[in-house]
Amino acid sequence: MKPKTISQITAALVALILMLIIVPFQIAASSSVALPGCPETCGEIQIPYPFGIGPSCSLPGFELSCNMSSSGSPGPFLFDSIPVLDIDLTWRAVRVNKSIISSCYNQEITSGMTSNITDGSWNLSGTPFWISNWRNTFIVIGCDVIASITFGINETNTHLGGCITMGCYSAYITNYNGFCSGTGCCQTYAPQEINYYQVSLQHWSFNSSKQYNSSQYCGYAMLVDQDSMFMFSSNYIATVDLYKQQMPVVLDWGIGNEPCKTAQANRSSYACISDHSFCYDSTNSRGYGCTCSPGYDGNPYLEGGCQGYSCPAFSRPKQNRRGVCQLYVPYVIGLVIGLGLCTGVSAFLLCFAIRKRIKLFEKRKNEKLKEKFFNQNRGFLLQQRIASDDDATQRMRIFRLDELEKATNKFDKALILGQGGHGEVYKGILMDQRIVAIKRSKIVDQAEIEQFINEVVILSQINHRNVVKLYGCCLETEVPLLVYEFISNGTLSNHLHAETGSLTWDHRLKIALETARAIAYLHSSASISVLHRDIKSTNILLDDYFTAKVSDFGASRSVQIDQTGITTVIQGTFGYLDPEYFYTHRLTPKSDVYSFGVILAEMLTREKPNSSTMFEVGGLVTYFTSNMRENHLEEILDPQIAANEEHRTELEVFANVAQMCLRRNGIERPTMKEVEIHLEVLCRFNQQHEHSRASQTLEERQLLLHDSVAGNDTTRQYSFEQELLSSFKLPR
């Protein structure tokens, strides 16, 4: 081993001194946490004010009781019934135990389904407590279970959400132990700013007992603290005992209903009464919280609760962090000057060398990290697939990360076009002045990487004016980035469901035709047939001329032209999902036809397929088809298009095309090519007779449309033609 040089020893000493100075010091101040004469603990749990046990020991709404728990030891209870696990003044959080919601099925019970064993609602309105959205997760367990959750700030101001689990089979369900991936278990984030929720459980199918080889099984729903590290087990499905357990849930709390600035004006009710304390506004709830000033630690809600402490040399109290010291910049400058005078030129050269070394090390580290992500994201496989197709090579490329950072000003939040639970889409400008949309996901798992590669490969093979163009991708980040053409006018869903919707009948007819062209092209005209699997109004983008662009091919599947169907894990969006595909797991082109039919019904009614209103009547499809069978089309039409009597005939034909696409039996549905042809005829009829409608009677317009459809293309299937033409009455 070589002896160390003086410069090496000097560098080690400097690094040691800087490390001792820079590392923050945590200093705890000891003081009382409860009001004088009030209990400070219950069992082993500390009770800090504004919480308290006993008369006048707490602020209103923060009263606790100290009772015997189920384990036989004393513990604090909120509202006399909810066990409290711990209280955190710094983060204004209280962790409690909450019962699991359950609904069980037993073949030996005559009725088959038992009622909910536990209460499925929780109402905290009128209290200072809110359900923490960033600390809790909503989890559903069971086979073929849908859990719908109605949530809001009270019982009248609510929204609807939920989670669906898929069927389980004994052959592979145990492979999902420890994971909540949709099979037997699903999860979603808790909504923000809620203190009320109501959960209902429903079994989609009662065949799960046969699938799981058990005479009884249950569905469960629960809010769970993410830090509790809940792990799914397949044993939970075949037991009715899980409802007896309780799971930890985190509640946020705030003082009063006023913001901090307003509360300070009323000193008689202001809660931050300790010297050296200040307030701050709550983020997930109403009201405000208190904290000690820098250099002080303790309970800011008590007189004299914030105690001072001293920091080591070259440091001072850290802003907004009680009991933490941090390096103070003016002291560092003095230290550097002193070291410079002592070490002279040698120290300067040494620091310069260390800085260069660190930069070189960081550069190499970043390059290795980019290379790691490139390999992890199957970069070489994707390069080979693109290189094997000359057309794809000309249409797309693999971007470097620094190119996209420059295009988006390092992913500036001001450039976000849209965001959801899975990530954001940014607007960017490339070096060649092309305006693009860059998709960046948040969640990383193997399934999403496979979806990413699938979307890139499929879009690289497609060139159609009504399919969004993929310019390329970036593989140098942990989550791959996709670069699309920028579509400027939002989604079809935005325009349909905005309060001031501006889509005319001509717009809707044009968008429907162009979407049908794109899907028909994917099914029968592309170099390899593509099943989209997630056709919905939010995946149809519109430009300034209302030209439709089909997007989001992450769930798509490529199939051979002569394949009649493939068996896959179910993917899609609830409300647009083909019921035949849902129950058989067999994917065919008719599954996309069904989803397109839902969009046609959505365009006619301006109702969301999965809205709370439609949920009450069995969904948009049931609502639409039942009214069509009863000849009540005019009653469900969007008033914006129903008001124009001149389009009545076209609306009837359009609605009947939608009805045929929504047939339960996929064999009875038309192909997308047939749908495209009839929408094409409908558009031509609309354009040709736009100026002559005023002088035509309803019967004359029906006869003209009859002649246009009947004479358009003799190669089409007669049965579908005849059915469409007979969908409205002609004069005898």
N, C-alpha and C positions, 0 to 999 in steps of 0.2 A: 504494500500500500504506500503511495507516494505521500511525503510530508506535506502539510498544508502550507501555502504561501501566506505572507502577511496580508495581501489583498483579500484572500479568501477568508481569513480569520476576521478581518475588519468588516467584510460584507456580512458574515454570520452575526457579529455583534450588533451591527446596525439593524439587521432584520429582527433580531431578538428584542431590541429596545422598542422598535416601531410596533411590534406585535403586542408587547406588554401595554403600550400606550393606546393602541387603536382598539383592542378588544373591549367591547362594552362591559361595564360592571353592573350587576344586578344587586341592588341594595334594598332590603326590606325594612320598612319602618313598623315598629310594633305599637299598636294603639287599640283601643276598644272599638268593636265593630257594631255594637248594639247600643240602644239608648240606656242611660243609667237606670239600674234596677230591673232591666229586662233580660231574659235568658239569651246568652250568646250562642248556645248550641242546643241541638235536639238530637240525642243519640251521638253519633260521630260527625254530624253535619253542622257547619257554622251557619248562623242566621244573622247576616249583616243588615242593618237598617238601610233602606226604607222597609225591608221585611221585618216582621217581628211576631212574637208569640205572646199573647195576653193583651189586656186592655191598654190602649194608648201606647202600644209598643211599635206601631207601624204606621205608615201613611195609608190613607183609605185605598182599599183594593189589594193591599199587600199583606193582609192578615194571614197567618199560618196557624195551624193547630199541631200540637205535639202528641201523637197517639201511638199506640202499639201497631207495628206493621205486621204483615202476614208471616214474617220470619220470627216474630216473637220479641223483637227488639224495638225500642222507641225510635220514631222518625217523624219528620215534619210532613204535613199534608196541606195542599192548596185546595181551597174551597171545601175543606173537611173530607175530601174523598180522593184526591189525586196525590199519590206519593211524590215527594220532592227528592231528587237525587243529589243535586248540588246547585249553588247559586254563585254567579260570577258578576261582580260589580263592574269590572273593567270592560267587559263586552256586553253588559246589560242582558244577560241570558240566564234562564233557569231551566234546568233539565228535570223532566218529570217522567213518570211511567204512565202509559196509556194502553188500554185494552185493545186487543186485536179484533177486527171485524170479521165475521165468518158466516158462511152459508154452506150447509152440509147436505149430502145426498146419501141415502141408505136404501138398498134394495129391499130390506126387511120391513121398512116403514110403508104403510099402505099408500100414503100420499106421495111418497118418493122424495120430496124436498122438505126439509125442515125450515122453520123460520130463522131469521138472523138471531144467533145466540147472543150477540153483544150489540150495544147501541152503535149505529152507524153514523152518528152526527156528533159534532162538537161545536158549541156556540160560546165564544169568548167575548162577543160584543158587549159593551158596557163595562168591560174590565180593562186594566192597563196592559193586557197581554195580547201578543200576536204570534202566530205560528211562523217560526223562522224559515225563510225560503232558501237560505244558503247553507243551513245546517241540517235540513231534513230531506229525506227522499220518500216518495210514495211508491210502495211495493205491493204487487198483487201476486198471489200464489194459487195455483190450481190448474186443472185441465179444461180447455175451452171455456174460459171465464172472461167476462167483460165486467170491469169495474168502472162505473161512471161516478165522477165526483163533482158535485155542485159546490162552488166555493165563492167567497166574497167577503165584504166587510160587514155584512149582516144578512139576515134571511131573505131580504127583498132585493138587494143589489148583488146579484150572483152571476157567475159564468160557469161554463160546462167544460170539463176535461175528462180524461180517463186513460185506461190502459187495458190491453187485451192479451191474454195468454193463449198459446196454440195447444193443440192436442198432444198428449204424451203417450208413448208406447214403451212397454216394459223392456223392449229390446235395446233401447238406447237412452232412456230418460236419465239413468244414473251417470251418463257421460256429462250431464249438465250440472252436477253437484258443484256448488261453490260459485256458480255463475247465474246471473239473472239476465238471460239473453232472449227471452220470448217464449221458449219452450218450458212450460210448467211455471215460469216466473217472469214477470216483466216489471220495469220500474220507470219512473219519470220524475222530473224535478218538482218540488213543491212550488206553487204559485207565489207571487210577491204580494205583500200587503193583504193578508187574509186573517180574519179571526172567527170565521164560520165555515164549516164544510159539512156536507151530507153525502155519504157514500152508499151506493147500492150495488149489489153483486148479482150477476145473472149467468147461468150456465148456458152456453150456446148449444151444447149437445150432451145428452145423458148416456152416450155410448162410452164415455171415458172409463166407466167402471170395468167394462169388458177390456178396453185397451190396456188398462193398468192391472187387470186381473185382481180386482178387489171389490168386495160387496159394498164398500162405503168409501167416499172421498169428499173432500171439502174444498171450498174456495175461500181464500183469506185476503184481506186488504189491511194495510197498516201504514202509518207515518212512522219513519224510523230515523233516529239521529245517525248521520253518516259516519260519525266517529265510532259508533258501536260495532262497525264492521260486520253487519248481518250477512250470513252466508246461506244460500239456498241449499236445501236438501230435498231429494225426491221423496224421502220418508214423510215429509209434511203433508203430501197429497192424500195419502191413505190413512190419515189419522184424524180423529175428531178432538184431539186433546190440545191442539195448538192454541185454540181460542182461550184456554185457561191462562195463557202466559200474557205478560205485558211487555211492551217495548219502550225504550227511552225515546222521548220527543223533546226537542229544544224549543222553548218559547222566548221570544224577544219581549222586552217591556220598556215602557217609557213613562215619564212623569207627566201627568195631565194630558191635555189635548192641544196645548198651545206650542208654537215654536219657541226656541230659546230666547230670541230677542224680545218677544212679547212677555214671556214669563219674567224676565229680568226687571221689567217695569213695575211689577207688583211684588214688592219686597216681602210682604206679609206671607205670601204663599210660595215664594221662590225656594226651591228645594236645595240649592247648592249653598248651604249656610256656613260651611267651613271657610275660614280665612285661607287664602291661597288656593281657591278652587274656581272653576268656571264651568259653563254649560255648553252643550253642543246638540244640534238637531238629530233626531232619530232618522234612520234611513229606511227601515222596513216597517216602521210603525209610527203612530202619531206621538206627539209630545217631545221630550228632550231627556238628556242624561247629564250627569255631572262627573267631573274628573278633577284630580289635583293638578295644580300648576307644576311646570318643570322644576325639579329640585325638591318636591314634596311627594309623600306617599301616604295612603291610608283611606279613610272613608269620608268622601267629600260631603255626604249628607248629614254629618254630625258636626256640632260645634267643636272646633279644635281637632277635627278628624284627620286633617292633612298635616303630617309631621315632616319637618325638614330633614335633609340628610346631606352629607358632604361627598364630593366626588374626588377620585384620585387626581394626581398631578396630570396636567395636559388634557383634562377632560372637564365637561360640565354636564348638567342635566339635559336629557334629550327631550325635544319638544313632543308633546302629546303621548309620552310613554312614562308612566309613573315608575319610579324606582330604577330608572335606567340611565347610566352615564354614557356619554359619547365623546369622541375626540373633538377638541375645540380648535378651530382652524388658526386663530392668532397664536396659540401656544405652539402649534406645529411649525409655523413660520419661524418663531424664535428658536425652536429646537434645530431646525434646518440650518439657520444662520450660525448657531453655535457649533454644530457639527462641521459646517463648512470652514469656520475659522480654525478648528482643530485639525482637520484632516487635509485642508487645502486642495491642491490640484488633484491629489490621489483620490480623495472622496468624490470630487466632481467627475473624474473619469470613471470611477467605480459606479456611481449612480447612472451615468450615461450608458455604461455597458449593461447594467441591470435592466434599465428601461428598454434598451434595444433587444435584450434577451427575452424580456417579457412579451414585447410586441411580436417577436419572431415565434415565441412559444404559442401565443394566442392565435396567430395566423395559422400555424401548423395545426393547432387544435381545432380551429374552425374548419380548415380544409378536411381534416380527418372526420369531423362530425358530418360535414356535407357528404363525404364519400360513404360514411356509414348509412346515412339516411337514403342516399341514392341506391345502395345495394338493398337496404331494408324495403324500399318501395319498388323492388323488382325493376330497377332502371335498365339493366342489360337485357332483360326479357322484353321490356317495352321497346327498346331500341331495335331489337331483332325483328319484332312484329311490324314496326313501322317501316324499317328498311326493306322488308320483303314485299312491300306494296309501294310501287313508284308513285302512284297518285297520292297516297297518304303522305309520302315524304315531301311532296310539293305543297300540300295543304297545311301541314302542321310541323312544329319543331319542339325540341326540349329547351326551355328557357333556363338561364342561370338566375339564382336568387337575387343577385345584386341588380339585374335588369328590372325585375318586378318591384324591388324595393324603391328603385328610382322612379318607376312608373307610377307608384302610389304614394310617393313621399314617405317611404318607410311605413306603409299601411296606416296612413293617417285616418283616424276615426271619422273625420269630416267627409271622407270619400266613400263611406259605407253606403251601398245602394239598398241593402236589405240584410236582415239577419234573423236567425231562428235558433232552435235548440242545438243544431248540429254545426253552426258556423256562420260566417259572414261572406258577403259578396262586395268587393271593392271596385270602384271605377278607377281606371288607369289609362295613361297615355304612353305608348311604346316609343322607342327611338324613331321609328318610321312614321310617327304621328297618327298611328291607328289608335282609336279609342276602344278599349277592351273592358270586359268584366272579369275579375279574378276571383275565383271561388276558393275560400280557405276554410277547412273544417276545423272543429275544436276537438272532437273525440277521436282517439286513435285506438283501433283494434284491427285484428287480421281481416275480419269480414269487410271493414270499410276500405282497406287497401285493395282487396279483391274487387270491390265495387268500383273503386277508382280506376284500376287497370281495365276493367270491363268497359267502363264508359269511354275511356280514351280509345281503346281498340275499335269499339263500335262506331264512334263519331268520326274516326279517321277514315272509315270506309264509306261514309255517307256524304253525298253532295246533292242537296236538295234545297230549293229556295225557301221552303217552309220548315226546315230543320235548322236549329241554331248551329252556327259554325264553330268548330273547335280550332283555335289557332295553335294551341300547344299546351304544355304542362311544365311544371317545375318539380323536381324530385329531390332537391337539396334541403328540404325541411322535414321535420318529423311527420308533419301532416302534408301530403302532396297538394300542390296547387294546380288548378285548371284555369286556362286562359281562353275565354270565349269572345265572340263578337259582342259588342255592346248594343243592347236593344233598349231604345230610349223611352218607351211609352208604358212600362210596367207590365202587369200580367192581366189576363182576361178576368181573373177573380177580382182584382182591384177595381176594374171598370164596372163589373156587374154588381158588386156589393157595396160600392161607395154610396153615401147618402144621396149624392147628386150624380147618379149614373148617367152617362152621356152616350151609350151605345144605341144607335138606331137599329131598325129592322134590317136595313141594308148592311150595316156593319156586322151584325150577328150572322147574317146569311153568308157573307164573305168569309168571316172568321171560321165558321163551321165547315165551309167547303175547303178552305186552305188547310185546316187541320186534318180533315178526312183525306186530302191528297197526300199529306205527309205520312199518315199512318198506313194508307194503302201502299205507298211507295216502300215503306219499311217492310210490310208483309210480303209483297209480291214482286217488286221491281228492283230492290237493292241487290248488290252482288251476292249477299247472303241474307236470308230472311231474318228480320229482327222483331221480337215481341217486346214492346215497351214496358209493360207491367205496372206502370204508375201514371196512366193518363188521367189528368185532373186539370182544373181551370188554373191553378197556380203554376202549372208547368207549361202553359201556353203564353208565350211572351208576345207583345205587340209593339210594332214600330210606329213612327209618327203618321204613317198612312194606314194604320190598323191592319198591316200584314201580319199574319200569324206565324209564329216560330215555335215548334215543339222542342222542349228542352228537358234536361235531367234524365240521363240514360244510365244512372248508377245501378238501377235494378233490372235493366234490360237483359234479355237472353237472345243469343244467336242460335238459329235452328236451321236445319237443312230444309230446302224448299218442299221436299216430299214428306216431311215429318208431319204427322197429324196432331201431335201433342207431346209434352214432356212433363215428367213428374218432378216438382221442385218444392223447396220450402216456401211457404206463402210469404209474398211481399206485395206491398201496395198500400193504399190509403183507405181507411175505413170510410164507407159511404160511396166510394167509387169501385170497391172490390167486387169482382164477379162472384156471386154466391156459389156457382157450380165449381169454380176453381178453389174457393175457400174450403168446401167440404171434400173434394176429391183430390186436391193438391195437383191436379192435372192442368197444365197451362196450355192453351191453344190460342190461335189468333182471335177466336170469338171472345176471349177474355178482354182484349183491348176494345172490341166492338161494344161490349157491355159498358165499359168505362166511358167510351165516347157517347153512348146513349145517355148516361148520367149528365154529361156536359150539355147535351142538347136540351134535356129537361131543365137544367140549371139556367140555360140561356132563355128559355121560354118563361120561366117562373120567377127568376132572380132570387131563388131560395138556395141556401147553402145545404149540401147533402148531409152534413153532420152538425147542423145548428141545433140548439136546444128546442126550437119550435118544431123542426122536423123529427127530432128524437121522440117527441110526445106522440106523433101520428105514425110511427113506424118507419120514418126515414123518407127522403125525397122520392125514391123510386116507388114505394108503396103509395105515397100521396099522389104522385103523377099518374101511375097506371090505373089506380082505382077510379080517379076522376075521368080518365079517358074512357074506361069501360062504361061509365055512366053518362058519357057525352056531356061532361061538364068542363070542357076545355076552356071556354071563355071565362069561367069563374076563377081559374088558377093562373091565367096569363098575367104577365107583367103589365100593369096599366100603361106603361110607355108605348108598348107595341100593340096592345089590345084596343087602344083608342082609335086606331086607323082602320076603318072598316074595309078599305081598299085591299088590305093584305090578308083578309080573312081566309081565302082559299089557300094561299101559300102557307099560312100558319098551321092550317089543318094538315096539309101534306107533311110539313116539317115535323109536327107533333107525332104523326103516324110513323115516320121514319124512326124517331126516337123510341116510340113504343115497341117497334119490331127489334130494335137493338137491345132492349131491356128484357127480352124474353128469358125466362128462367132456364129453359133448355137451350144450350149453346147451338145445337144442330139447327134449331129453328131460326136462329138469328141470320141476317144477311152477312155477306163478307164486306170488308171495308171497301173493296173495289166497287161493289154494288151500291153501297152507301154514297161513295164519291160520285158515281154516275148520276144518281138521282138528285143529289144536291147541286151538281153541275147543271142539270136540266132546270131545276128550280131557280137557280141564279140567272140563267139565260132568259127564262120566262119573265123574271122580275125586271131584267134590263130592257128586253124588247118591248114590254108593254107598260113601261113606267109612265110614258106620256099619254097613253090612250086609256088609262084606267077610268078617268073621270066620265067618259062616254060609254063605258061598258057596264053591263049588268053582271051580277054575281054569277049567273048561269053561263054567260058568255066567257067570263074569265076561267071558269071550271072547264069548259069545252076546249079552250085554247091550251090550258095546262095538260088536259087529257091527250090532245093531239101531239104536244111537244114530248111528253113522256113516251107515248106509244110509238112515235116515229124516230126516237133518238138513236137507238142502237139495237139492231135485230139480233145481235149475238148474245144479249143478256138473257138471264134465266126468266122464262115466262111467268113462273109462279110468283116470283117477287114483284114483277111488273103488274100482274093482275091484282095482287093484294094491295099494292100501293094505289092503283087507280080506283079500286073499289072503296078506298078509305073515305071518300067524300061522294055525296050524291050528285048525279048528273041529271039534267032535265030529260024526261021521257017523251 
